[in-house]
């Protein structure tokens, strides 16, 4: 496994997590489809490579559209949340 500076990656994540979306310019954000990650690597290495390659792993573009991801500090999974939304829509 390639050596990663975990402390530096954690600092980057902390900084990127707190970026105000109003301060982000579309032209300064990475296009997600242009980021190449080696699929032969372990899932942990792919995640670390992604964090290293993108300017901000929480804010990126997909087909020119700005996308922001956030994670809540709960035990609920994305699947749990989507299931609940669908259940509420189709009652």
N, C-alpha and C positions, 0 to 999 in steps of 0.2 A: 504494500500500500504506500502510495506517494505520501511524503511528509506534508502535513498541513499545519499552518500556524493557527491553532484553534483559538488562542486568545485574540488574535487579530480578527478572525472571522466572527467571534462573538461580539467584539466591539463594533464591527461593521453592521451586524444584525441589529444591535441595540440602537445605533445611530439611524439606520434606515427605517426602523420601525416607527421612529418618532418624527419622520419627515412630514411636514404639513403639505397636503395635496395642493393647496393654493400656491405653493412655492415651486411646484414642478412644471417645467416646460416640456411639452410633448416631444419636441425635437431632442431633448436631453435624455430621453428614456429609451432603454433597450427594446428592440423588436424581438419578442420571444421566439418567433419562428426562425430568427437568424442565429440563435444560441445553439451550438452543437455540443452535445454531451455523448461520450462514448458509452453505448448501451452494454458493452461487455464488462464494464466495471461493476462493482458491488453497488447496492442502492445507497449505502453510506457515502461512497466515493462520488457517485453521481450528484448527490445533494451538495456535497462540499465543492465539487467542481462548479456547479450552478451558482452557488453563493459567491465563489471567487470570480466567475466570469461576468456576472451582471453588475451593473452599477448599483441597483437597488432590487433585492429579491422580492420586495413587497409591492413594487410599482413597476409595471412594464407595459408594453404595447403588444396587442395581438391584432394583426392586420390593420395597423394604424390607429387602433382604439385604445385609449388609456384604461388600464385595469389595475385595481388595487386589491390586494388580498390582506385579510386580517384573520387572526385566530383568537377565539375567546379562551379564557382561562377556566374551562369547565371540562367535565368528563364526557360531554356530548360529542359525538362524531358528526362529520358533515352528512353522512348517511342518515343519522337520527334526525337532523334538522330538516333535510330534504323530505324525508318520510312524513314528518309532522306537517310541513307546508302542504304536501300533496293530500294528506288526510283532511286538512282544513278546507282545501279547495273543493274536494269532491264529497262533501258530507251531504 
